[in-house]
Amino acid sequence: MEYTIIEDGADCYPWHEVFAWLPTKTISGKMVWGKKLFKRKVWVVWGTGFHMEPETQYATAFDLLTYEEEKITY
């Protein structure tokens, strides 16, 4: 897995495959469980040392194909 150092602004890790054992809300707003999903973490960093805890986003394969990056809310 490739990692990048976030200095200032927002960035996210690449999507990776997971299995949703419990109900999980996807980026399209649907609740999904018992299926294969994709997961990533989004980080926001301001200046030196101050950062928000990562937000975890989940998506189905269909979400990844149909949703543009601008439509995904952080």
PDB file of N, CA, C, O and CB in Angstrom:
ATOM      1  N   MET A   1       0.846  -1.170   0.000  1.00  0.00           N
ATOM      2  CA  MET A   1       0.000   0.000   0.000  1.00  0.00           C
ATOM      3  C   MET A   1       0.892   1.234   0.000  1.00  0.00           C
ATOM      4  O   MET A   1       1.880   1.301   0.732  1.00  0.00           O
ATOM      5  CB  MET A   1      -0.963  -0.003   1.217  1.00  0.00           C
ATOM      6  N   GLU A   2       0.541   2.185  -0.810  1.00  0.00           N
ATOM      7  CA  GLU A   2       1.329   3.403  -0.924  1.00  0.00           C
ATOM      8  C   GLU A   2       0.793   4.476   0.033  1.00  0.00           C
ATOM      9  O   GLU A   2      -0.411   4.732   0.074  1.00  0.00           O
ATOM     10  CB  GLU A   2       1.317   3.918  -2.379  1.00  0.00           C
ATOM     11  N   TYR A   3       1.685   5.094   0.793  1.00  0.00           N
ATOM     12  CA  TYR A   3       1.301   6.131   1.744  1.00  0.00           C
ATOM     13  C   TYR A   3       1.870   7.469   1.314  1.00  0.00           C
ATOM     14  O   TYR A   3       2.960   7.536   0.746  1.00  0.00           O
ATOM     15  CB  TYR A   3       1.774   5.778   3.160  1.00  0.00           C
ATOM     16  N   THR A   4       1.126   8.538   1.588  1.00  0.00           N
ATOM     17  CA  THR A   4       1.616   9.883   1.324  1.00  0.00           C
ATOM     18  C   THR A   4       1.572  10.677   2.613  1.00  0.00           C
ATOM     19  O   THR A   4       0.745  10.411   3.485  1.00  0.00           O
ATOM     20  CB  THR A   4       0.786  10.579   0.216  1.00  0.00           C
ATOM     21  N   ILE A   5       2.455  11.648   2.735  1.00  0.00           N
ATOM     22  CA  ILE A   5       2.465  12.518   3.904  1.00  0.00           C
ATOM     23  C   ILE A   5       1.643  13.754   3.572  1.00  0.00           C
ATOM     24  O   ILE A   5       1.915  14.447   2.592  1.00  0.00           O
ATOM     25  CB  ILE A   5       3.925  12.902   4.322  1.00  0.00           C
ATOM     26  N   ILE A   6       0.645  14.023   4.387  1.00  0.00           N
ATOM     27  CA  ILE A   6      -0.242  15.157   4.173  1.00  0.00           C
ATOM     28  C   ILE A   6       0.299  16.335   4.974  1.00  0.00           C
ATOM     29  O   ILE A   6       0.393  16.259   6.199  1.00  0.00           O
ATOM     30  CB  ILE A   6      -1.714  14.818   4.583  1.00  0.00           C
ATOM     31  N   GLU A   7       0.654  17.419   4.299  1.00  0.00           N
ATOM     32  CA  GLU A   7       1.232  18.562   4.987  1.00  0.00           C
ATOM     33  C   GLU A   7       0.197  19.632   5.291  1.00  0.00           C
ATOM     34  O   GLU A   7       0.160  20.139   6.413  1.00  0.00           O
ATOM     35  CB  GLU A   7       2.346  19.150   4.163  1.00  0.00           C
ATOM     36  N   ASP A   8      -0.638  19.990   4.335  1.00  0.00           N
ATOM     37  CA  ASP A   8      -1.641  21.019   4.553  1.00  0.00           C
ATOM     38  C   ASP A   8      -2.782  20.808   3.570  1.00  0.00           C
ATOM     39  O   ASP A   8      -2.556  20.769   2.361  1.00  0.00           O
ATOM     40  CB  ASP A   8      -1.032  22.436   4.402  1.00  0.00           C
ATOM     41  N   GLY A   9      -4.002  20.672   4.073  1.00  0.00           N
ATOM     42  CA  GLY A   9      -5.157  20.459   3.219  1.00  0.00           C
ATOM     43  C   GLY A   9      -5.765  19.084   3.431  1.00  0.00           C
ATOM     44  O   GLY A   9      -5.479  18.410   4.420  1.00  0.00           O
ATOM     45  N   ALA A  10      -6.604  18.678   2.495  1.00  0.00           N
ATOM     46  CA  ALA A  10      -7.298  17.393   2.598  1.00  0.00           C
ATOM     47  C   ALA A  10      -6.665  16.383   1.658  1.00  0.00           C
ATOM     48  O   ALA A  10      -6.194  16.726   0.573  1.00  0.00           O
ATOM     49  CB  ALA A  10      -8.798  17.552   2.282  1.00  0.00           C
ATOM     50  N   ASP A  11      -6.664  15.148   2.089  1.00  0.00           N
ATOM     51  CA  ASP A  11      -6.169  14.060   1.260  1.00  0.00           C
ATOM     52  C   ASP A  11      -6.836  12.776   1.738  1.00  0.00           C
ATOM     53  O   ASP A  11      -7.431  12.746   2.816  1.00  0.00           O
ATOM     54  CB  ASP A  11      -4.603  13.952   1.323  1.00  0.00           C
ATOM     55  N   CYS A  12      -6.741  11.736   0.953  1.00  0.00           N
ATOM     56  CA  CYS A  12      -7.341  10.473   1.361  1.00  0.00           C
ATOM     57  C   CYS A  12      -6.477   9.322   0.910  1.00  0.00           C
ATOM     58  O   CYS A  12      -5.697   9.431  -0.036  1.00  0.00           O
ATOM     59  CB  CYS A  12      -8.755  10.331   0.797  1.00  0.00           C
ATOM     60  N   TYR A  13      -6.635   8.215   1.610  1.00  0.00           N
ATOM     61  CA  TYR A  13      -5.935   6.996   1.249  1.00  0.00           C
ATOM     62  C   TYR A  13      -6.681   6.315   0.115  1.00  0.00           C
ATOM     63  O   TYR A  13      -7.853   6.618  -0.108  1.00  0.00           O
ATOM     64  CB  TYR A  13      -5.796   6.052   2.466  1.00  0.00           C
ATOM     65  N   PRO A  14      -6.046   5.415  -0.600  1.00  0.00           N
ATOM     66  CA  PRO A  14      -6.733   4.715  -1.698  1.00  0.00           C
ATOM     67  C   PRO A  14      -7.863   3.822  -1.173  1.00  0.00           C
ATOM     68  O   PRO A  14      -7.858   3.406  -0.014  1.00  0.00           O
ATOM     69  CB  PRO A  14      -5.726   3.866  -2.501  1.00  0.00           C
ATOM     70  N   TRP A  15      -8.821   3.541  -2.042  1.00  0.00           N
ATOM     71  CA  TRP A  15      -9.905   2.628  -1.702  1.00  0.00           C
ATOM     72  C   TRP A  15      -9.338   1.226  -1.539  1.00  0.00           C
ATOM     73  O   TRP A  15      -8.458   0.828  -2.303  1.00  0.00           O
ATOM     74  CB  TRP A  15     -11.019   2.652  -2.785  1.00  0.00           C
ATOM     75  N   HIS A  16      -9.826   0.463  -0.550  1.00  0.00           N
ATOM     76  CA  HIS A  16      -9.485  -0.947  -0.434  1.00  0.00           C
ATOM     77  C   HIS A  16     -10.739  -1.739  -0.093  1.00  0.00           C
ATOM     78  O   HIS A  16     -11.697  -1.214   0.474  1.00  0.00           O
ATOM     79  CB  HIS A  16      -8.386  -1.168   0.636  1.00  0.00           C
ATOM     80  N   GLU A  17     -10.706  -3.004  -0.450  1.00  0.00           N
ATOM     81  CA  GLU A  17     -11.890  -3.868  -0.350  1.00  0.00           C
ATOM     82  C   GLU A  17     -12.093  -4.379   1.074  1.00  0.00           C
ATOM     83  O   GLU A  17     -11.147  -4.820   1.726  1.00  0.00           O
ATOM     84  CB  GLU A  17     -11.765  -5.053  -1.313  1.00  0.00           C
ATOM     85  N   VAL A  18     -13.346  -4.313   1.551  1.00  0.00           N
ATOM     86  CA  VAL A  18     -13.727  -4.833   2.866  1.00  0.00           C
ATOM     87  C   VAL A  18     -15.077  -5.536   2.729  1.00  0.00           C
ATOM     88  O   VAL A  18     -15.738  -5.430   1.696  1.00  0.00           O
ATOM     89  CB  VAL A  18     -13.793  -3.684   3.939  1.00  0.00           C
ATOM     90  N   PHE A  19     -15.479  -6.253   3.778  1.00  0.00           N
ATOM     91  CA  PHE A  19     -16.795  -6.894   3.810  1.00  0.00           C
ATOM     92  C   PHE A  19     -17.615  -6.241   4.902  1.00  0.00           C
ATOM     93  O   PHE A  19     -17.147  -6.111   6.033  1.00  0.00           O
ATOM     94  CB  PHE A  19     -16.680  -8.434   4.045  1.00  0.00           C
ATOM     95  N   ALA A  20     -18.832  -5.827   4.582  1.00  0.00           N
ATOM     96  CA  ALA A  20     -19.707  -5.145   5.542  1.00  0.00           C
ATOM     97  C   ALA A  20     -20.510  -6.186   6.327  1.00  0.00           C
ATOM     98  O   ALA A  20     -21.521  -6.695   5.841  1.00  0.00           O
ATOM     99  CB  ALA A  20     -20.665  -4.146   4.813  1.00  0.00           C
ATOM    100  N   TRP A  21     -20.056  -6.495   7.531  1.00  0.00           N
ATOM    101  CA  TRP A  21     -20.789  -7.419   8.400  1.00  0.00           C
ATOM    102  C   TRP A  21     -21.996  -6.743   9.023  1.00  0.00           C
ATOM    103  O   TRP A  21     -23.038  -7.374   9.199  1.00  0.00           O
ATOM    104  CB  TRP A  21     -19.875  -7.965   9.496  1.00  0.00           C
ATOM    105  N   LEU A  22     -21.867  -5.469   9.358  1.00  0.00           N
ATOM    106  CA  LEU A  22     -22.935  -4.691   9.980  1.00  0.00           C
ATOM    107  C   LEU A  22     -23.454  -3.645   9.001  1.00  0.00           C
ATOM    108  O   LEU A  22     -22.753  -3.309   8.046  1.00  0.00           O
ATOM    109  CB  LEU A  22     -22.437  -4.018  11.279  1.00  0.00           C
ATOM    110  N   PRO A  23     -24.662  -3.119   9.207  1.00  0.00           N
ATOM    111  CA  PRO A  23     -25.170  -2.072   8.319  1.00  0.00           C
ATOM    112  C   PRO A  23     -24.209  -0.874   8.272  1.00  0.00           C
ATOM    113  O   PRO A  23     -23.787  -0.353   9.304  1.00  0.00           O
ATOM    114  CB  PRO A  23     -26.568  -1.613   8.782  1.00  0.00           C
ATOM    115  N   THR A  24     -23.882  -0.460   7.058  1.00  0.00           N
ATOM    116  CA  THR A  24     -22.928   0.607   6.819  1.00  0.00           C
ATOM    117  C   THR A  24     -23.505   1.567   5.796  1.00  0.00           C
ATOM    118  O   THR A  24     -24.069   1.140   4.788  1.00  0.00           O
ATOM    119  CB  THR A  24     -21.571   0.045   6.343  1.00  0.00           C
ATOM    120  N   LYS A  25     -23.368   2.857   6.046  1.00  0.00           N
ATOM    121  CA  LYS A  25     -23.875   3.873   5.124  1.00  0.00           C
ATOM    122  C   LYS A  25     -22.808   4.198   4.084  1.00  0.00           C
ATOM    123  O   LYS A  25     -21.671   4.519   4.430  1.00  0.00           O
ATOM    124  CB  LYS A  25     -24.297   5.155   5.891  1.00  0.00           C
ATOM    125  N   THR A  26     -23.183   4.112   2.808  1.00  0.00           N
ATOM    126  CA  THR A  26     -22.241   4.378   1.719  1.00  0.00           C
ATOM    127  C   THR A  26     -22.266   5.860   1.346  1.00  0.00           C
ATOM    128  O   THR A  26     -23.075   6.628   1.867  1.00  0.00           O
ATOM    129  CB  THR A  26     -22.576   3.508   0.486  1.00  0.00           C
ATOM    130  N   ILE A  27     -21.367   6.253   0.436  1.00  0.00           N
ATOM    131  CA  ILE A  27     -21.301   7.655   0.016  1.00  0.00           C
ATOM    132  C   ILE A  27     -22.549   8.085  -0.735  1.00  0.00           C
ATOM    133  O   ILE A  27     -22.818   9.280  -0.861  1.00  0.00           O
ATOM    134  CB  ILE A  27     -20.079   7.885  -0.853  1.00  0.00           C
ATOM    135  N   SER A  28     -23.322   7.113  -1.240  1.00  0.00           N
ATOM    136  CA  SER A  28     -24.576   7.453  -1.922  1.00  0.00           C
ATOM    137  C   SER A  28     -25.739   7.563  -0.950  1.00  0.00           C
ATOM    138  O   SER A  28     -26.851   7.906  -1.353  1.00  0.00           O
ATOM    139  CB  SER A  28     -24.896   6.414  -2.985  1.00  0.00           C
ATOM    140  N   GLY A  29     -25.496   7.272   0.347  1.00  0.00           N
ATOM    141  CA  GLY A  29     -26.533   7.399   1.360  1.00  0.00           C
ATOM    142  C   GLY A  29     -27.313   6.120   1.630  1.00  0.00           C
ATOM    143  O   GLY A  29     -28.222   6.127   2.459  1.00  0.00           O
ATOM    144  N   LYS A  30     -26.986   5.032   0.960  1.00  0.00           N
ATOM    145  CA  LYS A  30     -27.698   3.768   1.151  1.00  0.00           C
ATOM    146  C   LYS A  30     -27.065   2.964   2.277  1.00  0.00           C
ATOM    147  O   LYS A  30     -25.854   3.029   2.488  1.00  0.00           O
ATOM    148  CB  LYS A  30     -27.703   2.947  -0.149  1.00  0.00           C
ATOM    149  N   MET A  31     -27.887   2.206   3.002  1.00  0.00           N
ATOM    150  CA  MET A  31     -27.404   1.299   4.038  1.00  0.00           C
ATOM    151  C   MET A  31     -27.181  -0.074   3.399  1.00  0.00           C
ATOM    152  O   MET A  31     -28.082  -0.622   2.763  1.00  0.00           O
ATOM    153  CB  MET A  31     -28.417   1.212   5.242  1.00  0.00           C
ATOM    154  N   VAL A  32     -25.980  -0.623   3.572  1.00  0.00           N
ATOM    155  CA  VAL A  32     -25.614  -1.893   2.949  1.00  0.00           C
ATOM    156  C   VAL A  32     -24.980  -2.788   4.005  1.00  0.00           C
ATOM    157  O   VAL A  32     -24.220  -2.308   4.846  1.00  0.00           O
ATOM    158  CB  VAL A  32     -24.641  -1.676   1.744  1.00  0.00           C
ATOM    159  N   TRP A  33     -25.282  -4.088   3.972  1.00  0.00           N
ATOM    160  CA  TRP A  33     -24.597  -5.045   4.835  1.00  0.00           C
ATOM    161  C   TRP A  33     -24.604  -6.404   4.147  1.00  0.00           C
ATOM    162  O   TRP A  33     -25.433  -6.679   3.279  1.00  0.00           O
ATOM    163  CB  TRP A  33     -25.271  -5.125   6.245  1.00  0.00           C
ATOM    164  N   GLY A  34     -23.663  -7.242   4.555  1.00  0.00           N
ATOM    165  CA  GLY A  34     -23.554  -8.567   3.969  1.00  0.00           C
ATOM    166  C   GLY A  34     -23.025  -8.564   2.552  1.00  0.00           C
ATOM    167  O   GLY A  34     -23.260  -9.514   1.806  1.00  0.00           O
ATOM    168  N   LYS A  35     -22.306  -7.505   2.161  1.00  0.00           N
ATOM    169  CA  LYS A  35     -21.776  -7.391   0.806  1.00  0.00           C
ATOM    170  C   LYS A  35     -20.354  -6.856   0.842  1.00  0.00           C
ATOM    171  O   LYS A  35     -19.884  -6.352   1.861  1.00  0.00           O
ATOM    172  CB  LYS A  35     -22.669  -6.482  -0.054  1.00  0.00           C
ATOM    173  N   LYS A  36     -19.684  -6.979  -0.294  1.00  0.00           N
ATOM    174  CA  LYS A  36     -18.352  -6.425  -0.460  1.00  0.00           C
ATOM    175  C   LYS A  36     -18.459  -4.923  -0.693  1.00  0.00           C
ATOM    176  O   LYS A  36     -19.225  -4.481  -1.549  1.00  0.00           O
ATOM    177  CB  LYS A  36     -17.606  -7.113  -1.627  1.00  0.00           C
ATOM    178  N   LEU A  37     -17.698  -4.140   0.061  1.00  0.00           N
ATOM    179  CA  LEU A  37     -17.650  -2.693  -0.101  1.00  0.00           C
ATOM    180  C   LEU A  37     -16.209  -2.253  -0.268  1.00  0.00           C
ATOM    181  O   LEU A  37     -15.280  -3.048  -0.132  1.00  0.00           O
ATOM    182  CB  LEU A  37     -18.303  -1.977   1.100  1.00  0.00           C
ATOM    183  N   PHE A  38     -16.040  -0.972  -0.564  1.00  0.00           N
ATOM    184  CA  PHE A  38     -14.722  -0.367  -0.614  1.00  0.00           C
ATOM    185  C   PHE A  38     -14.664   0.712   0.452  1.00  0.00           C
ATOM    186  O   PHE A  38     -15.656   1.389   0.719  1.00  0.00           O
ATOM    187  CB  PHE A  38     -14.412   0.215  -2.027  1.00  0.00           C
ATOM    188  N   LYS A  39     -13.492   0.868   1.062  1.00  0.00           N
ATOM    189  CA  LYS A  39     -13.346   1.765   2.210  1.00  0.00           C
ATOM    190  C   LYS A  39     -12.099   2.627   2.023  1.00  0.00           C
ATOM    191  O   LYS A  39     -11.091   2.169   1.486  1.00  0.00           O
ATOM    192  CB  LYS A  39     -13.263   0.958   3.542  1.00  0.00           C
ATOM    193  N   ARG A  40     -12.182   3.897   2.479  1.00  0.00           N
ATOM    194  CA  ARG A  40     -11.010   4.762   2.518  1.00  0.00           C
ATOM    195  C   ARG A  40     -11.148   5.740   3.670  1.00  0.00           C
ATOM    196  O   ARG A  40     -12.248   5.959   4.178  1.00  0.00           O
ATOM    197  CB  ARG A  40     -10.828   5.515   1.179  1.00  0.00           C
ATOM    198  N   LYS A  41     -10.038   6.326   4.081  1.00  0.00           N
ATOM    199  CA  LYS A  41     -10.045   7.337   5.128  1.00  0.00           C
ATOM    200  C   LYS A  41      -9.644   8.666   4.530  1.00  0.00           C
ATOM    201  O   LYS A  41      -8.739   8.742   3.699  1.00  0.00           O
ATOM    202  CB  LYS A  41      -9.102   6.951   6.288  1.00  0.00           C
ATOM    203  N   VAL A  42     -10.334   9.724   4.965  1.00  0.00           N
ATOM    204  CA  VAL A  42     -10.065  11.081   4.500  1.00  0.00           C
ATOM    205  C   VAL A  42      -9.517  11.876   5.669  1.00  0.00           C
ATOM    206  O   VAL A  42     -10.131  11.925   6.734  1.00  0.00           O
ATOM    207  CB  VAL A  42     -11.348  11.754   3.912  1.00  0.00           C
ATOM    208  N   TRP A  43      -8.357  12.501   5.472  1.00  0.00           N
ATOM    209  CA  TRP A  43      -7.709  13.303   6.509  1.00  0.00           C
ATOM    210  C   TRP A  43      -7.719  14.770   6.115  1.00  0.00           C
ATOM    211  O   TRP A  43      -7.639  15.102   4.932  1.00  0.00           O
ATOM    212  CB  TRP A  43      -6.265  12.822   6.753  1.00  0.00           C
ATOM    213  N   VAL A  44      -7.817  15.653   7.111  1.00  0.00           N
ATOM    214  CA  VAL A  44      -7.698  17.089   6.886  1.00  0.00           C
ATOM    215  C   VAL A  44      -6.645  17.614   7.844  1.00  0.00           C
ATOM    216  O   VAL A  44      -6.725  17.386   9.051  1.00  0.00           O
ATOM    217  CB  VAL A  44      -9.070  17.826   7.085  1.00  0.00           C
ATOM    218  N   VAL A  45      -5.648  18.325   7.300  1.00  0.00           N
ATOM    219  CA  VAL A  45      -4.544  18.846   8.110  1.00  0.00           C
ATOM    220  C   VAL A  45      -4.453  20.357   7.907  1.00  0.00           C
ATOM    221  O   VAL A  45      -4.486  20.837   6.774  1.00  0.00           O
ATOM    222  CB  VAL A  45      -3.190  18.152   7.735  1.00  0.00           C
ATOM    223  N   TRP A  46      -4.338  21.109   9.010  1.00  0.00           N
ATOM    224  CA  TRP A  46      -4.140  22.553   8.956  1.00  0.00           C
ATOM    225  C   TRP A  46      -2.829  22.895   9.638  1.00  0.00           C
ATOM    226  O   TRP A  46      -2.634  22.602  10.817  1.00  0.00           O
ATOM    227  CB  TRP A  46      -5.320  23.309   9.620  1.00  0.00           C
ATOM    228  N   GLY A  47      -1.942  23.510   8.895  1.00  0.00           N
ATOM    229  CA  GLY A  47      -0.690  23.975   9.487  1.00  0.00           C
ATOM    230  C   GLY A  47       0.126  22.833  10.060  1.00  0.00           C
ATOM    231  O   GLY A  47       0.135  21.726   9.521  1.00  0.00           O
ATOM    232  N   THR A  48       0.816  23.115  11.167  1.00  0.00           N
ATOM    233  CA  THR A  48       1.686  22.102  11.763  1.00  0.00           C
ATOM    234  C   THR A  48       1.032  21.503  12.998  1.00  0.00           C
ATOM    235  O   THR A  48       0.729  22.210  13.960  1.00  0.00           O
ATOM    236  CB  THR A  48       3.056  22.704  12.123  1.00  0.00           C
ATOM    237  N   GLY A  49       0.823  20.233  12.962  1.00  0.00           N
ATOM    238  CA  GLY A  49       0.371  19.520  14.142  1.00  0.00           C
ATOM    239  C   GLY A  49      -1.117  19.465  14.390  1.00  0.00           C
ATOM    240  O   GLY A  49      -1.543  18.659  15.218  1.00  0.00           O
ATOM    241  N   PHE A  50      -1.952  20.276  13.724  1.00  0.00           N
ATOM    242  CA  PHE A  50      -3.390  20.233  13.973  1.00  0.00           C
ATOM    243  C   PHE A  50      -4.067  19.464  12.843  1.00  0.00           C
ATOM    244  O   PHE A  50      -3.912  19.809  11.672  1.00  0.00           O
ATOM    245  CB  PHE A  50      -3.981  21.669  14.099  1.00  0.00           C
ATOM    246  N   HIS A  51      -4.807  18.436  13.191  1.00  0.00           N
ATOM    247  CA  HIS A  51      -5.519  17.671  12.179  1.00  0.00           C
ATOM    248  C   HIS A  51      -6.828  17.142  12.753  1.00  0.00           C
ATOM    249  O   HIS A  51      -6.987  16.986  13.964  1.00  0.00           O
ATOM    250  CB  HIS A  51      -4.648  16.512  11.657  1.00  0.00           C
ATOM    251  N   MET A  52      -7.753  16.873  11.846  1.00  0.00           N
ATOM    252  CA  MET A  52      -9.017  16.257  12.229  1.00  0.00           C
ATOM    253  C   MET A  52      -8.838  14.746  12.197  1.00  0.00           C
ATOM    254  O   MET A  52      -8.024  14.222  11.437  1.00  0.00           O
ATOM    255  CB  MET A  52     -10.181  16.708  11.286  1.00  0.00           C
ATOM    256  N   GLU A  53      -9.604  14.057  13.028  1.00  0.00           N
ATOM    257  CA  GLU A  53      -9.596  12.604  12.967  1.00  0.00           C
ATOM    258  C   GLU A  53     -10.119  12.173  11.601  1.00  0.00           C
ATOM    259  O   GLU A  53     -10.977  12.848  11.032  1.00  0.00           O
ATOM    260  CB  GLU A  53     -10.449  11.987  14.115  1.00  0.00           C
ATOM    261  N   PRO A  54      -9.624  11.074  11.072  1.00  0.00           N
ATOM    262  CA  PRO A  54     -10.031  10.674   9.727  1.00  0.00           C
ATOM    263  C   PRO A  54     -11.499  10.281   9.661  1.00  0.00           C
ATOM    264  O   PRO A  54     -12.034   9.640  10.565  1.00  0.00           O
ATOM    265  CB  PRO A  54      -9.177   9.524   9.249  1.00  0.00           C
ATOM    266  N   GLU A  55     -12.124  10.677   8.585  1.00  0.00           N
ATOM    267  CA  GLU A  55     -13.496  10.243   8.309  1.00  0.00           C
ATOM    268  C   GLU A  55     -13.388   9.017   7.420  1.00  0.00           C
ATOM    269  O   GLU A  55     -12.641   9.022   6.442  1.00  0.00           O
ATOM    270  CB  GLU A  55     -14.360  11.387   7.625  1.00  0.00           C
ATOM    271  N   THR A  56     -14.120   7.978   7.748  1.00  0.00           N
ATOM    272  CA  THR A  56     -14.103   6.757   6.949  1.00  0.00           C
ATOM    273  C   THR A  56     -15.281   6.788   5.990  1.00  0.00           C
ATOM    274  O   THR A  56     -16.419   7.027   6.395  1.00  0.00           O
ATOM    275  CB  THR A  56     -14.154   5.489   7.852  1.00  0.00           C
ATOM    276  N   GLN A  57     -15.004   6.546   4.726  1.00  0.00           N
ATOM    277  CA  GLN A  57     -16.042   6.507   3.705  1.00  0.00           C
ATOM    278  C   GLN A  57     -16.130   5.099   3.141  1.00  0.00           C
ATOM    279  O   GLN A  57     -15.120   4.420   2.956  1.00  0.00           O
ATOM    280  CB  GLN A  57     -15.759   7.534   2.580  1.00  0.00           C
ATOM    281  N   TYR A  58     -17.358   4.676   2.872  1.00  0.00           N
ATOM    282  CA  TYR A  58     -17.612   3.365   2.281  1.00  0.00           C
ATOM    283  C   TYR A  58     -18.342   3.560   0.959  1.00  0.00           C
ATOM    284  O   TYR A  58     -19.133   4.492   0.811  1.00  0.00           O
ATOM    285  CB  TYR A  58     -18.439   2.460   3.246  1.00  0.00           C
ATOM    286  N   ALA A  59     -18.077   2.683   0.002  1.00  0.00           N
ATOM    287  CA  ALA A  59     -18.735   2.778  -1.308  1.00  0.00           C
ATOM    288  C   ALA A  59     -18.869   1.391  -1.914  1.00  0.00           C
ATOM    289  O   ALA A  59     -18.043   0.507  -1.685  1.00  0.00           O
ATOM    290  CB  ALA A  59     -17.944   3.712  -2.264  1.00  0.00           C
ATOM    291  N   THR A  60     -19.927   1.224  -2.689  1.00  0.00           N
ATOM    292  CA  THR A  60     -20.065   0.007  -3.484  1.00  0.00           C
ATOM    293  C   THR A  60     -19.289   0.212  -4.782  1.00  0.00           C
ATOM    294  O   THR A  60     -18.873   1.330  -5.088  1.00  0.00           O
ATOM    295  CB  THR A  60     -21.577  -0.332  -3.767  1.00  0.00           C
ATOM    296  N   ALA A  61     -19.097  -0.842  -5.531  1.00  0.00           N
ATOM    297  CA  ALA A  61     -18.416  -0.720  -6.823  1.00  0.00           C
ATOM    298  C   ALA A  61     -19.202   0.206  -7.742  1.00  0.00           C
ATOM    299  O   ALA A  61     -18.614   0.970  -8.507  1.00  0.00           O
ATOM    300  CB  ALA A  61     -18.236  -2.109  -7.483  1.00  0.00           C
ATOM    301  N   PHE A  62     -20.529   0.141  -7.671  1.00  0.00           N
ATOM    302  CA  PHE A  62     -21.368   1.022  -8.481  1.00  0.00           C
ATOM    303  C   PHE A  62     -21.162   2.485  -8.089  1.00  0.00           C
ATOM    304  O   PHE A  62     -21.106   3.357  -8.956  1.00  0.00           O
ATOM    305  CB  PHE A  62     -22.848   0.636  -8.332  1.00  0.00           C
ATOM    306  N   ASP A  63     -21.049   2.760  -6.778  1.00  0.00           N
ATOM    307  CA  ASP A  63     -20.795   4.127  -6.315  1.00  0.00           C
ATOM    308  C   ASP A  63     -19.490   4.660  -6.884  1.00  0.00           C
ATOM    309  O   ASP A  63     -19.423   5.811  -7.315  1.00  0.00           O
ATOM    310  CB  ASP A  63     -20.759   4.180  -4.785  1.00  0.00           C
ATOM    311  N   LEU A  64     -18.461   3.836  -6.888  1.00  0.00           N
ATOM    312  CA  LEU A  64     -17.162   4.280  -7.393  1.00  0.00           C
ATOM    313  C   LEU A  64     -17.210   4.612  -8.881  1.00  0.00           C
ATOM    314  O   LEU A  64     -16.496   5.500  -9.347  1.00  0.00           O
ATOM    315  CB  LEU A  64     -16.112   3.213  -7.139  1.00  0.00           C
ATOM    316  N   LEU A  65     -18.048   3.901  -9.618  1.00  0.00           N
ATOM    317  CA  LEU A  65     -18.152   4.160 -11.053  1.00  0.00           C
ATOM    318  C   LEU A  65     -19.034   5.357 -11.384  1.00  0.00           C
ATOM    319  O   LEU A  65     -18.779   6.060 -12.362  1.00  0.00           O
ATOM    320  CB  LEU A  65     -18.685   2.943 -11.750  1.00  0.00           C
ATOM    321  N   THR A  66     -20.061   5.595 -10.588  1.00  0.00           N
ATOM    322  CA  THR A  66     -21.042   6.620 -10.945  1.00  0.00           C
ATOM    323  C   THR A  66     -20.849   7.956 -10.247  1.00  0.00           C
ATOM    324  O   THR A  66     -21.271   8.981 -10.783  1.00  0.00           O
ATOM    325  CB  THR A  66     -22.399   6.122 -10.646  1.00  0.00           C
ATOM    326  N   TYR A  67     -20.230   7.986  -9.075  1.00  0.00           N
ATOM    327  CA  TYR A  67     -20.080   9.233  -8.345  1.00  0.00           C
ATOM    328  C   TYR A  67     -18.772   9.907  -8.703  1.00  0.00           C
ATOM    329  O   TYR A  67     -17.703   9.299  -8.659  1.00  0.00           O
ATOM    330  CB  TYR A  67     -20.155   8.989  -6.845  1.00  0.00           C
ATOM    331  N   GLU A  68     -18.880  11.180  -9.059  1.00  0.00           N
ATOM    332  CA  GLU A  68     -17.687  11.961  -9.343  1.00  0.00           C
ATOM    333  C   GLU A  68     -17.078  12.432  -8.034  1.00  0.00           C
ATOM    334  O   GLU A  68     -17.776  12.524  -7.024  1.00  0.00           O
ATOM    335  CB  GLU A  68     -18.013  13.163 -10.264  1.00  0.00           C
ATOM    336  N   GLU A  69     -15.799  12.728  -8.038  1.00  0.00           N
ATOM    337  CA  GLU A  69     -15.085  13.139  -6.828  1.00  0.00           C
ATOM    338  C   GLU A  69     -15.695  14.404  -6.220  1.00  0.00           C
ATOM    339  O   GLU A  69     -15.692  14.562  -4.999  1.00  0.00           O
ATOM    340  CB  GLU A  69     -13.602  13.372  -7.141  1.00  0.00           C
ATOM    341  N   GLU A  70     -16.218  15.305  -7.055  1.00  0.00           N
ATOM    342  CA  GLU A  70     -16.794  16.548  -6.541  1.00  0.00           C
ATOM    343  C   GLU A  70     -18.103  16.313  -5.784  1.00  0.00           C
ATOM    344  O   GLU A  70     -18.456  17.107  -4.912  1.00  0.00           O
ATOM    345  CB  GLU A  70     -17.033  17.518  -7.686  1.00  0.00           C
ATOM    346  N   LYS A  71     -18.822  15.243  -6.101  1.00  0.00           N
ATOM    347  CA  LYS A  71     -20.106  14.969  -5.464  1.00  0.00           C
ATOM    348  C   LYS A  71     -19.960  14.319  -4.096  1.00  0.00           C
ATOM    349  O   LYS A  71     -20.893  14.343  -3.294  1.00  0.00           O
ATOM    350  CB  LYS A  71     -20.937  14.087  -6.352  1.00  0.00           C
ATOM    351  N   ILE A  72     -18.801  13.741  -3.826  1.00  0.00           N
ATOM    352  CA  ILE A  72     -18.585  13.046  -2.542  1.00  0.00           C
ATOM    353  C   ILE A  72     -18.333  14.085  -1.474  1.00  0.00           C
ATOM    354  O   ILE A  72     -17.423  14.905  -1.598  1.00  0.00           O
ATOM    355  CB  ILE A  72     -17.388  12.036  -2.623  1.00  0.00           C
ATOM    356  N   THR A  73     -19.144  14.052  -0.415  1.00  0.00           N
ATOM    357  CA  THR A  73     -18.988  15.023   0.662  1.00  0.00           C
ATOM    358  C   THR A  73     -18.003  14.495   1.680  1.00  0.00           C
ATOM    359  O   THR A  73     -18.002  13.308   2.006  1.00  0.00           O
ATOM    360  CB  THR A  73     -20.339  15.335   1.328  1.00  0.00           C
ATOM    361  N   TYR A  74     -17.177  15.373   2.173  1.00  0.00           N
ATOM    362  CA  TYR A  74     -16.175  14.977   3.153  1.00  0.00           C
ATOM    363  C   TYR A  74     -16.668  15.305   4.506  1.00  0.00           C
ATOM    364  O   TYR A  74     -15.977  15.053   5.493  1.00  0.00           O
ATOM    365  CB  TYR A  74     -14.839  15.647   2.901  1.00  0.00           C
TER     366      TYR A  74
END
